[in-house]
Amino acid sequence: MKNASNVRLSLRKLLIATMAVGPLAVLPAPVWAAVPAAQEFSATSGTASYTRSGTNVGTITASDKSVLVWNGTNFNIAAGDTINFTLPTGGAVLNKIGYATTGALGTATNVSIDGTLFSTGKVFVLANGDITIGGTASITTNGGLYLSTLEETSDFSFATVGSLNLSGASRGSITIGAGAAPSISGNLEATAGTIVSNQASVSGDVVYRSVTAAAGLDLSATGALAAGGNLSVTTNAGAITATNQVTVGQQVTGNQTATISTGTGGVNVTLDNATNNFEILSITAPGTTADVTVREANIVTLGASTIGRDLFVTATGTAGTVGINTSGTIAIGRDASFVTTTANSGVSIGNNSTIAGSLSGSTASSSFAFSAVGPVTIGTVNGLNGITTGAATNNRSSISVTASGGALTVNQPLVTAGNNTSGGGVTLTGGSITTAGAGTITQTAAVGSTTTMNATTGSISIGAAVTADRVNVRTAGGSITQTAAITTATSGNTNTPVANVFNAGAGAITLTQANALAAGSTLQLTGSTASVTNTNGLWLGTSNVTGAATVNITGAGQGFQIGAGLGTAGQVVTIGGILTVTTNGGAITDQDYGRQTITGGLNLTTGGGAVTLDAANALGALAPVVQFGSVAVNSGAGAINVIETSTLNLGAITTTGGLTARSTTGGIVDSGVINVGVAG
């Protein structure tokens, strides 16, 4: 409504007025803000009437979808004034300012709302000029306040469906929260060439549309923006920022969504105030130069999003929750980092997301999970190297990365920790898997956990050190190779073998670095051929190698055992070619349970350690079937005791410690030179 000017009479002006009219004149009282005394609009569609109560309250009673064309600045609502709209249930009214009654543009006129606006229905304000919602405004609507400065050439859309076309040229800007934060009960929607969002508190949904090309929008330029319901922000290739706090959905039951879109143009979205509080956040920022930065004070769910270049998300999180997760697909044009800072509040990114560049992240003693379609590379992003989950307290701080159908490459460290009672595992899944350079894998205090690598179509290449409680490395037929060592922590025992698994299907296994699989742990091999070097002594458990297998135990006095497990849990060993085992003075033995079929024969060298292969002599129904093929042994001073279920074929035998050979069901033959000498 039109604001009458405040009149302030200074002492000087008072004296001048007194002298002008004489000593007996009565001076006029100051003229304060007031609503129009009479109706200052024309209803060009529908019907409407106006009444005034006192000088500061006006009431407009209008039919649904009525269109009111206002005279001059008479729609303005000054501080201290109140305008009430009485509309039918679910009704709406359109107020046009700066328009002629013919529908054509009139004189450009600005609109300001600094007082109280109350409505039983939706209120639309269409201005041929700027619109300002001041800090003293108090607005309550049943349905929302809709502001627009886009030219409307016809009232047909509003008169028929109660909405605006929002397709014309912009005739002004919209400013929300001039000086302070207005109080708005209900929804707020603003559409203009440019929008200045200083600060506001809105109980319902907030919608901002800025249509001028490259016009940026700061959602909280001078103070907080609180959208009690959903938040929707769209620009025309304009950057979107938030200098101060933005909160979404805090006054409405259920999860509310913040939808942010820059249209096109490769501009940034920067929502990096540490006190932001989103519920579900969906961002569209296309273009190869578009970066998105998000900070969250609590937990955030990322909805369907398209990020042109880099995505950086940091959430404080809440203990016992997933601090950052997804409810829709995220397409990341280059790099991404995800960080939570509260203990036991993790990261879980999925929903068939994609990432074209590198991934990094961290949690404070919680899990980190990332699952994408296509390739994934663990690298350095936003100054963060690889993925770390901190020291666990009472939980498993695990890492899981999946590159479904694509290559998974680890170029920076993966670091996770258990708590000495429950471990933190690492699980990597991809078409192929490569660790290289600084891409080490480290599990600390990770009791009972496993580093798992699963290549679904290709090979696995371990080019950076792996330190874990145990490992499980599998391909669907691709090779398993290494140029860096693997170290595991947990040893097994007779009752509970701890397995390190390498399963290449029909592929070859080549692990010939200075590995340190834990002494007494079980080695399980599946592949066309296998070659393993290890510092510590090992047990050969469930294995199926169609060709030759070679095991080299380099630690002094460390032994090797064929077979693992007790009773019905005895593990079956099948080697189609020759099993070659070399120790550095350590003994070679076999377990009394589980079939041992080594078709190509044994070639054993101990450097002085004894060789005792007597499982075939075990008593009872669980005694295993043992078939070695030919047995060649060079034990130095170590004694040799070999028992086979079927015919025992002795190949080249060299020992000074004595030879005992036996077959439980067949004979004994020799196919090599047997040299049983006396030391010295």
C-alpha positions as CSV (number, residue, x, y, z in Angstrom):
1,M,0.0,0.0,0.0
2,K,1.1,3.6,-0.5
3,N,3.2,5.0,2.3
4,A,2.5,8.5,3.5
5,S,5.8,10.3,4.2
6,N,6.8,10.8,7.8
7,V,7.1,14.5,8.7
8,R,9.8,15.4,11.2
9,L,9.6,19.0,12.4
10,S,12.9,20.3,13.7
11,L,13.0,23.1,16.3
12,R,14.2,25.5,13.6
13,K,11.3,24.5,11.3
14,L,8.9,24.9,14.2
15,L,10.1,28.5,14.9
16,I,9.8,29.4,11.2
17,A,6.2,28.0,11.1
18,T,5.3,29.9,14.2
19,M,6.5,33.2,12.9
20,A,4.7,32.6,9.6
21,V,1.2,31.9,10.9
22,G,1.3,33.9,14.1
23,P,1.4,33.0,17.7
24,L,-2.2,31.6,17.9
25,A,-2.0,29.2,14.9
26,V,-2.5,25.5,15.5
27,L,0.4,23.4,13.9
28,P,-0.5,20.2,12.0
29,A,0.3,16.9,13.6
30,P,3.0,14.7,12.0
31,V,1.7,12.6,9.1
32,W,2.6,8.9,9.9
33,A,2.3,5.9,7.5
34,A,-1.2,4.9,6.6
35,V,-2.9,2.5,4.3
36,P,-5.0,4.0,1.4
37,A,-8.2,5.6,2.6
38,A,-10.1,4.3,-0.4
39,Q,-9.7,1.6,-3.0
40,E,-6.6,2.2,-5.1
41,F,-6.9,-0.7,-7.6
42,S,-9.1,-1.9,-10.4
43,A,-10.3,-5.5,-10.6
44,T,-9.8,-6.5,-14.3
45,S,-10.8,-10.1,-13.6
46,G,-13.0,-11.4,-10.8
47,T,-14.4,-9.1,-8.1
48,A,-12.8,-7.3,-5.1
49,S,-13.6,-4.8,-2.5
50,Y,-11.6,-2.7,-0.1
51,T,-12.2,-1.5,3.5
52,R,-10.1,0.4,6.0
53,S,-10.0,0.0,9.8
54,G,-8.4,3.1,11.3
55,T,-5.4,4.4,9.4
56,N,-3.2,1.4,9.4
57,V,-5.3,-1.7,8.5
58,G,-6.8,-2.4,5.1
59,T,-8.8,-5.4,4.1
60,I,-9.3,-6.7,0.5
61,T,-12.0,-9.2,-0.1
62,A,-11.6,-10.9,-3.5
63,S,-12.9,-13.8,-5.5
64,D,-10.6,-16.6,-6.5
65,K,-8.1,-15.8,-9.3
66,S,-9.1,-12.1,-9.3
67,V,-6.6,-9.7,-10.9
68,L,-6.1,-6.3,-9.2
69,V,-4.2,-3.5,-11.1
70,W,-2.9,-1.0,-8.6
71,N,-2.6,2.7,-9.0
72,G,1.0,4.0,-8.6
73,T,2.8,3.0,-5.4
74,N,-0.4,2.3,-3.5
75,F,0.3,-1.4,-3.1
76,N,3.3,-0.6,-0.8
77,I,3.0,-1.7,2.8
78,A,4.9,0.4,5.2
79,A,6.2,-0.6,8.6
80,G,3.3,-0.4,11.0
81,D,0.7,-1.0,8.3
82,T,-1.3,-4.2,7.8
83,I,-3.1,-5.4,4.7
84,N,-5.4,-8.4,4.9
85,F,-6.5,-10.5,1.9
86,T,-9.7,-12.4,2.4
87,L,-9.9,-15.1,-0.3
88,P,-11.9,-18.3,-0.8
89,T,-10.4,-21.5,0.5
90,G,-7.5,-22.4,-1.8
91,G,-8.0,-19.2,-3.7
92,A,-5.4,-16.8,-5.2
93,V,-5.2,-13.1,-6.0
94,L,-2.8,-11.3,-8.5
95,N,-1.6,-7.8,-7.7
96,K,-0.2,-6.0,-10.7
97,I,2.0,-2.9,-10.1
98,G,3.2,-0.7,-13.0
99,Y,0.7,-2.2,-15.4
100,A,-2.2,-0.6,-17.2
101,T,-5.7,-2.0,-16.9
102,T,-5.4,-3.1,-20.5
103,G,-2.6,-5.5,-19.6
104,A,0.1,-3.4,-21.2
105,L,3.1,-2.2,-19.3
106,G,2.6,1.1,-17.5
107,T,5.0,3.4,-15.7
108,A,7.8,1.4,-14.0
109,T,7.0,1.2,-10.3
110,N,8.9,-0.3,-7.4
111,V,7.2,-2.3,-4.7
112,S,8.2,-2.5,-1.0
113,I,6.7,-4.6,1.8
114,D,7.9,-3.5,5.2
115,G,4.7,-4.1,7.2
116,T,2.3,-6.9,7.8
117,L,0.6,-8.9,5.0
118,F,-2.0,-11.6,5.9
119,S,-3.9,-13.7,3.5
120,T,-6.3,-16.7,3.6
121,G,-5.0,-17.7,0.2
122,K,-2.1,-17.3,-2.3
123,V,-0.9,-13.8,-3.0
124,F,0.9,-13.0,-6.3
125,V,2.8,-9.7,-6.8
126,L,3.7,-8.9,-10.4
127,A,5.8,-5.7,-10.7
128,N,7.0,-3.6,-13.6
129,G,10.0,-2.6,-11.4
130,D,11.8,-3.8,-8.3
131,I,10.3,-5.7,-5.4
132,T,11.8,-5.4,-1.9
133,I,10.7,-7.4,1.2
134,G,12.1,-5.4,4.1
135,G,13.5,-6.7,7.4
136,T,10.4,-5.4,9.3
137,A,8.0,-7.3,7.1
138,S,5.7,-10.0,8.7
139,I,4.0,-12.1,6.1
140,T,1.5,-14.9,6.6
141,T,-0.3,-16.6,3.8
142,N,-2.3,-19.8,3.3
143,G,-0.7,-21.0,0.2
144,G,2.3,-18.7,-0.3
145,L,3.6,-15.4,-1.5
146,Y,4.7,-15.3,-5.1
147,L,6.8,-12.5,-6.4
148,S,7.8,-11.8,-10.0
149,T,9.2,-9.1,-12.1
150,L,9.0,-11.0,-15.4
151,E,6.6,-9.3,-17.9
152,E,3.3,-11.0,-18.3
153,T,1.5,-10.0,-21.6
154,S,-1.7,-11.7,-20.6
155,D,-3.7,-12.5,-17.5
156,F,-5.2,-15.7,-19.2
157,S,-2.9,-18.1,-17.4
158,F,-3.7,-16.7,-14.0
159,A,-7.4,-16.3,-14.6
160,T,-7.7,-19.9,-15.7
161,V,-5.2,-21.9,-13.6
162,G,-4.1,-19.4,-10.9
163,S,-0.4,-19.2,-12.0
164,L,1.9,-17.0,-14.0
165,N,3.7,-17.9,-17.2
166,L,7.1,-16.7,-15.9
167,S,8.5,-16.4,-19.4
168,G,8.7,-12.7,-20.2
169,A,11.6,-10.3,-20.0
170,S,12.7,-9.1,-16.5
171,R,11.5,-5.7,-15.5
172,G,13.3,-5.5,-12.2
173,S,15.1,-7.2,-9.3
174,I,13.8,-8.8,-6.1
175,T,15.4,-8.2,-2.7
176,I,14.6,-10.3,0.3
177,G,15.5,-9.2,3.8
178,A,16.6,-5.6,3.4
179,G,18.2,-4.6,6.8
180,A,17.0,-7.6,8.7
181,A,15.3,-11.0,8.3
182,P,11.6,-10.8,7.5
183,S,9.3,-13.3,9.1
184,I,7.4,-15.3,6.4
185,S,4.8,-17.9,7.4
186,G,4.0,-20.0,4.4
187,N,5.8,-20.5,1.1
188,L,7.9,-17.9,-0.7
189,E,8.6,-17.8,-4.4
190,A,10.6,-15.2,-6.2
191,T,11.3,-14.9,-9.9
192,A,13.3,-12.0,-11.4
193,G,16.3,-11.0,-13.5
194,T,18.4,-10.8,-10.4
195,I,17.6,-11.8,-6.8
196,V,19.3,-10.4,-3.7
197,S,18.7,-12.8,-0.9
198,N,20.1,-11.1,2.2
199,Q,18.4,-13.1,4.9
200,A,14.9,-14.5,5.7
201,S,13.1,-16.9,7.9
202,V,10.4,-18.8,6.0
203,S,8.3,-21.5,7.5
204,G,7.4,-23.2,4.2
205,D,9.1,-23.8,0.9
206,V,11.5,-21.3,-0.7
207,V,11.9,-21.0,-4.5
208,Y,14.3,-18.5,-6.1
209,R,14.6,-18.2,-9.9
210,S,17.2,-15.7,-11.3
211,V,16.8,-15.5,-15.1
212,T,19.5,-12.9,-16.1
213,A,22.4,-14.6,-17.8
214,A,25.5,-15.0,-15.5
215,A,23.7,-13.3,-12.6
216,G,25.1,-14.8,-9.4
217,L,22.9,-15.5,-6.3
218,D,24.1,-15.4,-2.7
219,L,21.5,-17.2,-0.7
220,S,22.4,-15.6,2.6
221,A,24.4,-12.5,1.9
222,T,24.0,-10.7,5.2
223,G,22.3,-13.3,7.5
224,A,20.9,-16.7,7.7
225,L,18.3,-18.2,5.2
226,A,16.0,-20.6,6.9
227,A,13.7,-22.6,4.6
228,G,11.3,-24.5,6.8
229,G,10.3,-26.7,3.9
230,N,12.0,-27.4,0.6
231,L,14.5,-25.0,-1.1
232,S,14.7,-24.6,-4.9
233,V,17.3,-22.3,-6.4
234,T,17.8,-21.8,-10.2
235,T,20.1,-19.4,-12.0
236,N,20.9,-18.8,-15.7
237,A,24.6,-19.7,-15.6
238,G,25.1,-17.7,-12.4
239,A,27.2,-18.8,-9.5
240,I,25.3,-19.8,-6.4
241,T,26.9,-19.1,-3.0
242,A,25.9,-18.9,0.7
243,T,28.0,-16.5,2.8
244,N,26.0,-17.3,5.9
245,Q,24.0,-20.2,7.2
246,V,21.4,-22.0,5.1
247,T,19.0,-24.4,6.8
248,V,16.4,-26.5,5.0
249,G,13.4,-28.5,6.3
250,Q,13.7,-27.7,10.0
251,Q,10.0,-26.8,10.4
252,V,8.4,-29.5,8.3
253,T,8.0,-33.2,9.2
254,G,10.0,-35.6,7.0
255,N,13.0,-35.1,4.9
256,Q,12.9,-32.0,2.7
257,T,15.0,-31.3,-0.3
258,A,17.3,-28.4,-1.4
259,T,17.5,-28.4,-5.2
260,I,20.2,-26.2,-6.6
261,S,20.8,-25.6,-10.3
262,T,23.0,-23.2,-12.3
263,G,21.5,-24.2,-15.6
264,T,24.5,-24.1,-18.0
265,G,27.7,-22.2,-18.2
266,G,30.2,-24.0,-15.9
267,V,29.9,-21.8,-12.8
268,N,30.5,-22.9,-9.2
269,V,28.1,-23.7,-6.4
270,T,29.7,-22.9,-3.0
271,L,27.7,-23.7,0.1
272,D,30.6,-23.8,2.5
273,N,29.2,-22.2,5.7
274,A,30.1,-24.7,8.5
275,T,26.7,-24.2,10.1
276,N,24.6,-25.2,7.1
277,N,21.9,-27.8,7.7
278,F,20.5,-29.6,4.7
279,E,18.5,-32.8,4.6
280,I,18.5,-33.9,1.0
281,L,20.6,-31.9,-1.4
282,S,20.5,-32.2,-5.2
283,I,22.8,-30.1,-7.3
284,T,23.0,-29.5,-11.0
285,A,26.1,-27.6,-12.0
286,P,27.2,-28.7,-15.5
287,G,30.2,-27.5,-17.5
288,T,33.8,-28.5,-17.3
289,T,34.7,-25.6,-15.0
290,A,31.9,-26.1,-12.5
291,D,33.0,-27.0,-9.0
292,V,30.7,-27.7,-6.1
293,T,31.6,-27.2,-2.4
294,V,29.2,-28.3,0.4
295,R,29.6,-28.0,4.2
296,E,27.0,-29.6,6.5
297,A,26.7,-29.2,10.3
298,N,24.8,-32.4,10.7
299,I,24.2,-35.2,8.2
300,V,23.4,-34.8,4.5
301,T,21.9,-37.0,1.8
302,L,23.0,-36.2,-1.7
303,G,20.1,-36.6,-4.2
304,A,20.5,-37.0,-8.0
305,S,23.2,-34.5,-9.0
306,T,25.3,-33.6,-12.0
307,I,28.7,-32.0,-11.2
308,G,30.6,-30.6,-14.1
309,R,34.1,-30.8,-12.5
310,D,34.9,-31.3,-8.8
311,L,32.8,-32.1,-5.8
312,F,33.9,-31.4,-2.2
313,V,31.5,-32.4,0.6
314,T,32.3,-32.1,4.3
315,A,29.8,-33.0,7.0
316,T,30.1,-32.9,10.8
317,G,27.9,-36.0,11.0
318,T,26.2,-37.5,14.0
319,A,27.5,-40.5,16.0
320,G,25.8,-43.7,15.0
321,T,24.7,-42.4,11.6
322,V,26.0,-42.1,8.0
323,G,27.1,-38.5,7.8
324,I,27.1,-38.4,4.0
325,N,25.0,-40.7,1.9
326,T,23.1,-40.7,-1.4
327,S,19.5,-41.2,-2.4
328,G,20.1,-40.7,-6.2
329,T,22.8,-41.0,-8.8
330,I,25.7,-38.5,-8.7
331,A,27.6,-37.8,-11.9
332,I,31.0,-36.2,-11.1
333,G,32.9,-34.7,-14.1
334,R,36.3,-35.0,-12.5
335,D,37.4,-35.3,-8.8
336,A,35.5,-35.8,-5.5
337,S,36.2,-35.8,-1.8
338,F,33.9,-36.8,1.0
339,V,34.8,-36.0,4.7
340,T,33.0,-36.5,8.0
341,T,34.5,-35.3,11.2
342,T,32.4,-36.9,14.1
343,A,33.4,-40.3,15.4
344,N,31.3,-43.2,14.2
345,S,29.6,-41.2,11.4
346,G,30.6,-42.5,8.0
347,V,30.3,-42.0,4.3
348,S,28.2,-44.1,1.9
349,I,28.1,-43.1,-1.8
350,G,26.2,-45.3,-4.2
351,N,23.1,-45.3,-6.4
352,N,25.1,-46.0,-9.6
353,S,27.1,-42.9,-9.3
354,T,30.0,-42.1,-11.7
355,I,33.3,-40.3,-11.2
356,A,35.6,-39.4,-14.1
357,G,38.6,-38.3,-12.0
358,S,40.1,-39.1,-8.6
359,L,38.4,-39.9,-5.3
360,S,39.6,-39.1,-1.7
361,G,37.9,-39.0,1.7
362,S,38.2,-39.4,5.4
363,T,36.1,-40.3,8.4
364,A,36.7,-40.1,12.2
365,S,36.7,-43.8,13.1
366,S,33.8,-44.9,10.8
367,S,33.2,-46.6,7.5
368,F,33.8,-45.1,4.1
369,A,32.0,-46.7,1.2
370,F,31.9,-45.6,-2.4
371,S,30.3,-47.5,-5.2
372,A,30.3,-46.3,-8.8
373,V,29.6,-47.4,-12.3
374,G,32.7,-47.3,-14.4
375,P,36.3,-46.6,-13.4
376,V,37.4,-45.2,-10.1
377,T,40.8,-43.8,-9.1
378,I,41.9,-43.2,-5.6
379,G,44.1,-40.1,-5.6
380,T,44.7,-36.7,-4.2
381,V,41.7,-34.4,-4.1
382,N,41.4,-30.9,-2.5
383,G,44.7,-31.6,-0.6
384,L,43.5,-34.9,0.8
385,N,45.5,-38.0,-0.1
386,G,43.6,-41.2,-0.6
387,I,41.1,-42.5,2.0
388,T,41.5,-42.7,5.7
389,T,39.0,-43.8,8.4
390,G,41.0,-42.9,11.5
391,A,41.3,-45.0,14.7
392,A,38.3,-47.1,15.6
393,T,36.7,-46.8,19.0
394,N,33.9,-49.4,19.2
395,N,33.2,-50.0,15.6
396,R,34.7,-51.2,12.3
397,S,36.2,-48.3,10.5
398,S,36.2,-50.0,7.1
399,I,36.8,-48.8,3.5
400,S,34.9,-50.2,0.5
401,V,35.3,-48.9,-3.0
402,T,33.6,-50.4,-6.0
403,A,34.2,-49.6,-9.7
404,S,31.4,-51.7,-11.3
405,G,32.5,-52.7,-14.7
406,G,35.5,-50.4,-14.7
407,A,39.1,-50.3,-13.6
408,L,39.8,-49.5,-10.0
409,T,43.2,-47.8,-9.5
410,V,44.7,-46.9,-6.1
411,N,47.3,-44.2,-6.4
412,Q,47.1,-42.8,-2.9
413,P,46.9,-44.6,0.5
414,L,44.0,-46.4,2.0
415,V,44.3,-46.4,5.8
416,T,41.8,-47.9,8.2
417,A,41.9,-49.2,11.7
418,G,40.2,-51.7,14.0
419,N,40.0,-51.6,17.8
420,N,41.9,-54.8,18.6
421,T,38.7,-56.7,19.0
422,S,36.8,-55.9,15.7
423,G,38.8,-55.0,12.7
424,G,38.6,-52.4,10.0
425,G,38.5,-54.1,6.6
426,V,39.3,-52.8,3.1
427,T,37.2,-54.1,0.2
428,L,38.1,-53.2,-3.4
429,T,35.9,-54.3,-6.4
430,G,36.4,-53.5,-10.0
431,G,36.7,-54.9,-13.5
432,S,40.5,-54.8,-12.8
433,I,42.4,-53.5,-9.8
434,T,45.8,-51.8,-9.7
435,T,47.6,-50.4,-6.7
436,A,50.6,-48.2,-7.6
437,G,52.9,-45.5,-6.4
438,A,51.7,-44.2,-3.1
439,G,48.6,-46.4,-3.2
440,T,49.5,-48.4,-0.1
441,I,46.8,-50.3,1.9
442,T,47.2,-50.2,5.6
443,Q,45.0,-51.8,8.3
444,T,46.1,-51.2,11.9
445,A,44.8,-53.1,15.0
446,A,42.5,-54.8,12.5
447,V,41.8,-58.0,14.2
448,G,39.5,-60.3,12.3
449,S,39.4,-58.1,9.3
450,T,40.4,-58.6,5.7
451,T,41.7,-56.7,2.8
452,T,39.6,-58.0,-0.1
453,M,40.3,-57.3,-3.8
454,N,37.8,-58.7,-6.3
455,A,38.5,-58.1,-10.1
456,T,35.3,-59.1,-12.0
457,T,36.7,-59.1,-15.5
458,G,40.4,-58.4,-15.5
459,S,43.6,-58.7,-13.5
460,I,44.9,-57.5,-10.2
461,S,48.3,-55.8,-10.0
462,I,49.7,-55.0,-6.5
463,G,52.2,-52.2,-7.0
464,A,52.1,-50.7,-3.5
465,A,52.6,-52.3,-0.1
466,V,49.6,-54.0,1.6
467,T,49.5,-54.3,5.4
468,A,46.5,-56.1,6.7
469,D,45.2,-58.7,9.2
470,R,44.6,-61.1,6.2
471,V,44.0,-60.8,2.5
472,N,41.5,-62.2,0.0
473,V,42.5,-61.5,-3.6
474,R,40.3,-62.8,-6.4
475,T,39.9,-62.5,-10.1
476,A,37.5,-64.1,-12.6
477,G,40.4,-65.5,-14.6
478,G,42.7,-62.5,-14.8
479,S,46.3,-62.8,-13.4
480,I,47.3,-61.8,-9.9
481,T,50.8,-60.1,-9.8
482,Q,52.8,-57.9,-7.5
483,T,55.7,-55.5,-7.5
484,A,55.3,-54.6,-3.8
485,A,55.0,-56.8,-0.8
486,I,52.1,-58.0,1.3
487,T,52.2,-58.2,5.1
488,T,49.6,-59.8,7.2
489,A,49.3,-59.8,11.0
490,T,47.2,-62.8,12.3
491,S,48.6,-66.3,12.5
492,G,46.3,-69.3,12.6
493,N,46.4,-72.4,14.8
494,T,45.5,-76.0,14.3
495,N,41.9,-75.6,15.3
496,T,41.3,-72.2,13.5
497,P,43.3,-71.7,10.4
498,V,43.5,-68.1,9.2
499,A,43.5,-68.0,5.4
500,N,45.2,-65.6,3.0
501,V,43.4,-66.4,-0.3
502,F,44.6,-65.8,-3.8
503,N,42.1,-67.1,-6.4
504,A,42.8,-66.2,-10.0
505,G,40.4,-68.7,-11.6
506,A,42.1,-69.9,-14.7
507,G,44.7,-67.1,-14.4
508,A,48.3,-67.2,-13.1
509,I,49.4,-66.1,-9.6
510,T,52.8,-64.5,-9.3
511,L,53.6,-63.2,-5.8
512,T,57.4,-63.2,-5.7
513,Q,58.2,-60.0,-3.7
514,A,59.4,-60.1,-0.1
515,N,56.0,-60.9,1.3
516,A,55.4,-61.4,5.1
517,L,52.2,-63.3,5.4
518,A,51.9,-64.1,9.1
519,A,53.7,-67.2,10.3
520,G,51.4,-70.2,10.6
521,S,48.7,-68.6,8.5
522,T,47.1,-70.6,5.7
523,L,47.8,-70.0,2.0
524,Q,45.0,-70.8,-0.4
525,L,45.8,-70.8,-4.1
526,T,43.6,-71.2,-7.2
527,G,45.0,-70.6,-10.7
528,S,46.7,-72.0,-13.7
529,T,50.1,-71.6,-12.1
530,A,51.2,-70.1,-8.8
531,S,54.5,-68.8,-7.5
532,V,54.7,-67.4,-3.9
533,T,57.6,-66.0,-1.9
534,N,57.2,-65.4,1.8
535,T,59.4,-64.7,4.8
536,N,57.4,-66.6,7.3
537,G,56.3,-70.2,7.5
538,L,53.0,-71.1,5.9
539,W,50.3,-73.8,5.7
540,L,49.1,-74.7,2.2
541,G,45.3,-74.9,2.6
542,T,42.5,-75.4,0.1
543,S,44.1,-75.0,-3.3
544,N,43.4,-76.0,-6.9
545,V,46.3,-75.2,-9.2
546,T,46.0,-76.8,-12.6
547,G,49.7,-76.4,-13.4
548,A,52.9,-76.0,-11.4
549,A,53.0,-74.3,-8.0
550,T,56.2,-72.8,-6.4
551,V,56.5,-71.7,-2.8
552,N,59.7,-70.1,-1.4
553,I,60.0,-69.6,2.3
554,T,63.0,-67.2,2.9
555,G,63.0,-66.8,6.7
556,A,65.7,-68.8,8.5
557,G,64.2,-71.9,10.1
558,Q,60.7,-71.1,8.9
559,G,58.7,-74.1,7.7
560,F,56.0,-75.2,5.4
561,Q,53.0,-77.5,5.8
562,I,50.9,-79.1,3.1
563,G,47.3,-79.1,4.3
564,A,45.4,-77.3,7.1
565,G,42.4,-77.8,9.3
566,L,41.2,-80.6,11.6
567,G,38.8,-83.5,11.0
568,T,36.1,-82.8,8.6
569,A,37.4,-79.3,8.2
570,G,40.6,-80.6,6.7
571,Q,41.4,-78.6,3.5
572,V,41.9,-80.3,0.2
573,V,45.1,-79.5,-1.8
574,T,45.1,-80.2,-5.5
575,I,48.1,-79.4,-7.7
576,G,48.1,-80.5,-11.3
577,G,51.8,-79.9,-11.9
578,I,54.8,-80.1,-9.7
579,L,54.7,-78.5,-6.3
580,T,58.1,-76.9,-5.6
581,V,58.8,-75.8,-2.0
582,T,62.1,-74.3,-0.8
583,T,62.8,-73.3,2.8
584,N,65.8,-71.8,4.5
585,G,66.4,-74.6,7.0
586,G,62.8,-74.9,7.9
587,A,60.9,-78.2,8.0
588,I,58.3,-79.3,5.5
589,T,55.4,-81.4,6.8
590,D,51.8,-82.3,6.0
591,Q,48.5,-82.2,7.9
592,D,46.7,-85.4,8.9
593,Y,43.3,-84.3,7.4
594,G,42.2,-83.4,3.9
595,R,43.0,-84.9,0.6
596,Q,46.4,-84.1,-1.0
597,T,46.6,-84.7,-4.7
598,I,49.8,-83.4,-6.3
599,T,49.8,-85.0,-9.7
600,G,53.0,-83.6,-11.1
601,G,55.0,-84.5,-8.0
602,L,57.0,-82.8,-5.2
603,N,60.3,-81.0,-5.5
604,L,61.3,-80.1,-2.0
605,T,64.5,-78.3,-0.8
606,T,65.0,-77.5,2.9
607,G,68.6,-76.5,3.4
608,G,68.8,-78.8,6.5
609,G,65.2,-78.9,7.7
610,A,63.4,-82.3,8.1
611,V,60.8,-83.5,5.6
612,T,57.9,-85.4,7.2
613,L,55.0,-86.3,4.9
614,D,53.1,-88.9,6.9
615,A,49.5,-87.9,6.7
616,A,48.7,-91.1,4.8
617,N,49.6,-93.0,8.0
618,A,46.9,-91.2,10.0
619,L,44.5,-93.6,11.7
620,G,40.7,-93.6,11.4
621,A,38.0,-92.7,8.9
622,L,39.3,-89.2,8.4
623,A,42.8,-90.3,7.3
624,P,43.4,-88.5,4.0
625,V,44.1,-89.9,0.6
626,V,47.7,-88.7,-0.3
627,Q,49.0,-88.9,-3.9
628,F,52.3,-87.1,-4.5
629,G,53.4,-88.3,-7.9
630,S,57.2,-88.5,-7.8
631,V,58.9,-87.1,-4.7
632,A,62.2,-85.3,-5.0
633,V,63.8,-84.1,-1.8
634,N,67.1,-82.3,-1.0
635,S,67.0,-81.9,2.8
636,G,70.7,-81.7,3.6
637,A,71.1,-83.0,7.1
638,G,67.3,-83.1,7.6
639,A,65.6,-86.5,7.9
640,I,63.1,-87.6,5.3
641,N,59.9,-89.5,6.1
642,V,57.5,-89.9,3.2
643,I,54.3,-92.0,3.3
644,E,51.9,-92.2,0.4
645,T,48.5,-93.9,0.0
646,S,49.2,-95.3,-3.5
647,T,52.5,-96.3,-5.1
648,L,55.3,-94.1,-3.8
649,N,57.6,-92.9,-6.6
650,L,60.9,-91.6,-5.2
651,G,62.7,-89.2,-7.4
652,A,66.1,-87.6,-6.7
653,I,66.7,-87.9,-3.0
654,T,69.6,-86.2,-1.2
655,T,70.0,-86.3,2.5
656,T,72.4,-87.1,5.3
657,G,69.7,-87.4,7.9
658,G,68.1,-90.7,6.8
659,L,65.2,-91.7,4.6
660,T,62.0,-93.5,5.6
661,A,59.6,-94.3,2.7
662,R,56.3,-96.2,2.8
663,S,53.2,-96.8,0.8
664,T,50.0,-97.9,2.6
665,T,48.4,-99.6,-0.3
666,G,51.0,-99.9,-3.1
667,G,54.7,-100.4,-3.7
668,I,57.7,-98.1,-3.8
669,V,59.6,-97.3,-7.0
670,D,62.4,-94.9,-7.8
671,S,62.7,-92.6,-10.8
672,G,65.8,-90.7,-9.7
673,V,69.1,-91.1,-7.9
674,I,68.7,-91.7,-4.2
675,N,71.7,-90.4,-2.2
676,V,71.4,-91.1,1.5
677,G,74.9,-90.3,2.9
678,V,76.6,-89.7,6.2
679,A,77.5,-86.2,7.2
680,G,81.1,-85.3,7.2
